[in-house]
Amino acid sequence: MNFIDRVVLHLTAGNGGHGVASIHREKFKPLGGPDGGNGGRGGDVILVVDTNVHTLLDFHHHPHQKAGNGAQGAGSHRNGAEGGDLELRVPDGTVVLDENGDVLADLTGAGATLVAAQGGRGGLGNAALASTKRKAPGFALLGEPGEARELVLELKSVADVGLVGFPSAGKSSLVAAISAARPKIADYPFTTLVPNLGVVSAGDTTFTVADVPGLIPGAAAGKGLGLDFLRHVERCAVLLHVLDCATLEPGRDPLSDLDALEHELGQYEGTFGELLAKPRLVALNKVDVPEARELADLVRPDLEARGYRVFEISAVSHAGLRNLTFALAQAVEADRAARAVPESPRIVLHPKAVDDAGFTVEPDPAEPGAFIVRGEKPERWIRQTAFDNDEAVGYLADRLARLGVERELIRLGAERGASVTIGPVMFDFEPTAGVDESDYLPSRRGTDLRVDAPTRTRAHERLAAKKARKQSSGEWDDETD
């Protein structure tokens, strides 16, 4: 079977390229300065609706998809190339769900797009990291890894009218009779295994009809092909109950079939509202058989008493099909007119809270005296840091200090040496390592005197001695020194 309407996709966006630490070197230019370029952005994985695609079969065979990685930067201020975006073509009517089953997007209409996995940012080169204190940084930021996601794609047919009925009720024959579609027709149940769409014209109205797998009791719970059936009638504006008036199965008649169908429609929990809220018509099929004609005339008053519009038809002789198609066109036009009413646009604002610091600090429940820092910025900075470079670690400490992470840890009672976890990294709390960037002492590239505790202590002792000498000689100036 070549029709696939539900797949699980494993998507990986491209990684961002690393920034580069480079110093411009040229004869007679001893102070060329940093010229390391930035890394390129990783490619996104994008879902795009293509009207020429009608199934999710390609993703069934190739569920793992990955976008291109960004290139690393280079010297002479050369930025790395961006990774190529990966566009995945999906059918019209594809619903995208996340790992928890929540709907992320309903992709309808040609060209509708969704960025399913975001590419990683490229790391900054040392040219972009230079400051008055760090005139020639000996480090660069790493590129961020691309987003990895597991998404579920479900195809829900985009049709105006959905045919609802038991197996062998004549749904496929009806579609073939009122449209140019040629679905498989045979004299055994579950002939239709995949949805078939037919285009019907009635006067000036053109609409589509979906012939989907037959329904049996318990379909809403997954019996038979029920879920495959019900998924494809969710979008339909109108439902048509096709009732078999010539069935020879014991215990079945049009009224009991209708009750069973309505029960299953009511039990199904769809994405786009209740199925019983849709307009529903009834077609009593196979009236070309004399016994079926008598049964149709017998049950029609009961059906009309329930409020249904009833049509006696024959997909073989085409009896009653003209009246049915015009009635369906009228119901479809009414639904289109209701949807055409413009809604007042709503602009939803999500302002940042006044007390939102961009991160949270909380005690680690698994270890007394330890803390966990969460937040988009701190976790991103951790991913961008090369921990084999002391200067990069000192720069990270400065960033966290400016954000207020150390201040919050001290407020919560964190002591020196306490374990602090940010993302995948755990380190010992050192409150003097990055109190302020002015605490930074330029040293050999790739090193930071503050990272090593004994070296940091001696450096601060030298600064304190220098300050004392200047103050004693009257050379100390609070503004310049």
N, C-alpha and C positions, 0 to 999 in steps of 0.2 A: 504494500500500500504506500503510495507516494505522497499522500497528503498527511502532513504533520501540523498540528495546531497547538502544540504545547512543547516547549523545550526549556532546558536549564542551560544558561550561558555562563561560562567562566571568563570574565573579562579582566584584562590587565592593561592599564594605560601605560604610556611610555614613561621611563624615568627621566628626570631632569639631568642635564649634563653638569658636571662639576665645574666650578670656577677654578681659575688657575692663578697661582702666585708667581709673578714674574717681575723682574726688575730690568728696566731699559738699560742696556749696556752699549755704549758707542764710544769710539775713540775721542778723546778730548771732552767727553761729557761724563764726568765721574758721578754726578748726581742726577742721573736720568729719571729716577723715580719709578714707582710701580706702574706697570702697564699690562697687568693680567686681565684678560677678558672674562666675561660672564659665560656660564654654561647655557646651552639652549633648552627651551621648554620641551617637556615630553609630550608626545602626541596624545590626543583624546580619542576615546572610543565613542562614536556617534551613531545613533540609530536614526535612519532616514526612511520615511515611507516612500515606497516605489509602487506605483499602480500596476507595473508589469510583473510584480512578484505576488504570488497567490498562496504560498505555503512556506512553512518554516523548515522545510526539508534540509536545506543547506546547513543550518545550524544544528540539526539533529546529527549530521555526520561530522560536523566540525564545531563542537561546543566551546573549544578553547580559542579565544581571539585576543591578540595583543597588538597594541599600537607601537609606533617607532619611538626609540629613545632619542633624547636630545644629545647633541655632541658637546664635548668638553671645550671650554674656552681655550684661548692661546695668547701668547704674548703679543705685544704691539697693539693692544686694545682690540683684539679680534674675538668677537663673541662666537660661541658655538652655534651650529645650525639647529633649528628646531626640529623635533621629531615629527614625522608625518602622522596626521590624523588618520584613523581607521574608520571608514564609513561602512556600516552594515545596513544593507537594504532589507527592509521588512515590509510585509503586506499592510495594506490599509485595514485598520481595525485592530492593530496589535496593542495589547495591554501589557505594560511592564510592571512587574511586582518585585519588591526587594526580598531579602533573605527572610524577613518576618511575615511575608505575605501582604504587606501594605502596597497599595497602588501608587507607583511613582508617576506614571504618565499613561494617557490614553491617546495613542497615536492614530489620528484619523485625518484624512485629507492629504493629497499629494504634497510631498515636500516637508511634512511635519517632522521635526527633529527633536532629539533628546541626547544630551551629553551623558552617556551612561557611566563613563569612568573618566575622571579628570586626570590629565597628565601632570606629572610633578613639575614644580618650579625649578628653573635652573639656578645653580649656586652663583653667588656674586664673586667676581675676581678681586684680587687685592687692590686694583685700581679704584674700584667702587667702595672699598672699605677704608681707604686712606682718610685720615683726619688730622687735626692739628697735633694731636698726641701721637697717633700712629701714622707717621709720615710715610713709612714704607712697610706695610704689614707683610709679615712672612707667612701668611696663611690665606686661604680662600675658603669660601663656604661650599659645602657639598650640595649636589643636586638632590632634590627630594624624590623618593620613589613614587612611581605612578600608583594611582588608586587601583586596588584589586577588588572586584565585586563578583558576587554570584547572583544573577538575576534570572527571573522566570518570565518567559514571553508566552502569552496566551493570545491566540488569534480568535477574535469574535467577529463573525461575518457582519459586514455592513449591508444590511438589506432592509427594505421598507416593510415587507410582509414575511412573516415566518409561518410555515405550515406545521401544525401540531397534530400528531395522530399516532395510532398504534402501527406496528410493522404491518406491511401489506394493506394499508388503508387506501392506497392509491395516490400518495403524495407525489411520487416521481412521475406518475402518469399525468397528473394534473399539471405539473410544471411543464412537461413536454407538450401538453395540449394548448397551453395559453402563452407559450414563449417558444423561442428557437432553441432552447436548451435541450440536450439529448442525454439525460441521465440514464444510468443502467436500470432496466425494468425486467423483473423476473417474477415467477410465481412462487417465491419462497420468502420467508421473513428476513429482515435485515439485509435486503438487497443493497440499500443505500448505506454505505459505510463512511462516506465523506460528504460534507455539505456541497450542494449544487446550487448555483445562482442562475436565475432566469430573468430576462428583461421583458416586461409586459407593457404594452401600450393600450390605453383605453381613452379614446377621444384625444384630448390635448395633454393628457397626463401619462407620463412614463414612470414606472416604478420597478423595483427589483423584488423578486420572490426567492426565498431561501428554502430549499428542500434539504432537510437535515435527517440524520438517522432517527429511526422510529423510537417511540417512547413505550416503556412498560412500567407497571407498578414497581416502585422502589427506585426509579431512575434518579431521583433527587439524592438518594443515598449512594449512588454509584453503580446500580445494577444495570446490566446490559450495556448499551451505549448511551445511557441517560445523560451523563455529564457532558459527553461530546455533543449531544443534542441540545441540551439546555444552554450551554455556553454560547451557541450560535443564534439563539433567539433573543438574547438580552438586549441587543441594540434595535430590534425590530420595532417599528411604530405600531404595527397591527399584527395580531395573531389570528390565524384561521384554523379552527378545529376541523380537521378532515375526518369524518366518521364513516366507518365502513358499514353499510346497510346490508351487505350480502355475506357477512362472515358466517362461517359454519361452526365456529368454536362454541362449545357449550358455555352458558353463563355469561355470554357477551351480547350486548345490544347497544344501540347508539347512546341511550341515557346513561348506562353504567360506564361505557367508555368515556363519556364526557366527564362524569364525576371523577373517574380515575385520573384523567388528564388534568383537570382543575386542581385536584389534590397535589399532584406532583409539581405543578407550577407554583402552588402556594408554599410548598416545602423548600423550594430551591432558593438559596440565598445568593443573589447575584450582585454584581458590582454596580449596576446601573438602575437600581430600584426594583420594586416588586413586579413580577411578571403579571400578576393578577390585576395590576393597575392599568394595564394596556387595554385598548379596545379589542374585543374578541368577537369574531363572527363564526358561524357554523355552516359547514358544507356537508350535506348528506350525500355521500358519493355512491356510485354504482347503481343509479336508479334505472339504468337500461335493463337490469334484471327485474322481471316482474315481481318476484317476492320482495326484492329490495325496495321497489316503488311503493308497494303496500305498506312496508314497515316505515318508510320515510313519511308517508301521509299520516301514519298512526302517531309517530312521535313528534311531528312538527308542532302541533299545538302546545305540547308540554314545554318544548324548547323556547317557543315564543313567549310563553307565560313566564319563563325565567328571565326574559329581557334580551334574548339573543336575536340577531337578524339571521334567518335561516334560508339557505339556498339548496334546492335539490338539483344535483348535477350528475353528469356522467363524463368522466375523462375519456371514455371510449367513443361515445356518440356525440360528444361536445354539447349535450343538452344542458342548458342553464349556465353555460360558461360566460356568455356575454353579460348577463345581469350580474354575475359574481364579480367579474373583472371591473365593471363600472362601480360596484359597491366598494370594492377594495380601493379603487382610485379615489373615490370620495373620502374614505377614511384617511388615506395617506395625505391627501390635500389638506384635510382639516388639521392633521398633525403638523404638517409643514407650515401652515399659517400660524399655528400656535407657537411654533419655535421661532418664527420670523419676527415676533414681537421683540424689539430691542430692550434689553435690560439696562437699567441705570448703572453706569460704570462705578465700581467701588475701588477705591484706593486704600489698601491696607498698609499702614505704617507700623513698623516694629522698631521703635526707637531704643537705643541702648539705655539701660537703666543707669541712673545717676551714680549708684554705688557699685557698678559693674567694673571690676578691675581687670577683666579679661582672663582671669585665672582663679582657681580655688585651691586652698590648702586644707587638708584634713588629715587627722591621725590615721596611721596604717593599722587597721584592725588585726592584722596578722602578726604585728611586731610592736610591742610597747616602746614608746619613745621615738618611733619612726613616723615619717610623714609622706604623704603622696600629693604631688602638685599636678593639677589637671588644667588644661587650657589650650586653645588652638595655637597661640603664640609660643608658649614655652615648649610644647611638644614639637612644633615645627623647628624651633631653634636647635633642639636636641638632635633632630634628624640632619640638620645642616652642619653640625660640628664634627670636625675631624679630631677625635680624642687622642690621637698620637702626636698632636701638635700642641705644645703648652701654650703658645700664644693664642691659638684658637679657643682653648679652654678658658683662658683669662678673658677673652672677648665675650664668650658665653656668660661668664660670671658677671661682667659689666652689664650686659643686656638684662639678665635676670634681676640685677640690683636696681636698675632704672625702672623696671616694670613694677618693683615692689615685692618681689618674691621673698627676698631675705628679710625684709622688714616684717612681713606677715609671719614668716617662720619664727622670728624672734618673739613676736607678739604672742604666738601660740605656745611659747615655752621651749622651742627647740634649742638644745644645747650643742656645743661644739662636738663634732664627731657623730651626731645623730644621723641615721640613714634617711636620705631623701630620695624619692623615686619620681622621675619625670619621664613619662613614656616608657621606653624599654631600658632606661639607664638608671642605675642606683649609685649614689655617691655619698660621701661623708660631708656633713654640713660644716663649712668653714666660713663664718660670718664676715671675716675681714678680707676675703679673697677678692671681692668685687663690690665694695661698698659704693664706689664712685669711680668713674673713668679717670678722674684727676689723680687717683691713687696709682694709676698705671705708670711704670717706669720704663722708658725705652731701653731695650737691651738687644742682644743679638737676635736676628730674625728667627722666628720659630720658637722663641723662649719667652717666658714671662716670670719675672722674679717673684711675683706674688703666688705662683702656683706651688713652688717649693717652700715649705714653711720656714726652715732655717735660713734660707737665702732671703726670703721676704723679711724676716725679722732683722737681719743684718742691714738690709737696704733701708728699712725704716729707721734704724738706729743712726745710719749715716745721714739721712735727711734731718733727723732731730738734732744731731750735732751741728750740721751746717746751719740750721735755723738758729740755734743757740749762739753760734759764733757771729752771725750777722746781727742778731739782736744786741749782743754785747758791744759790737763796734758801731752800732747805730745805722747799719746799712740795710736793715730789714724794712721792707715796705709791704704792708698788708695787701695792697692792691696788685702789685706786680709779682710778689713772691708767693 
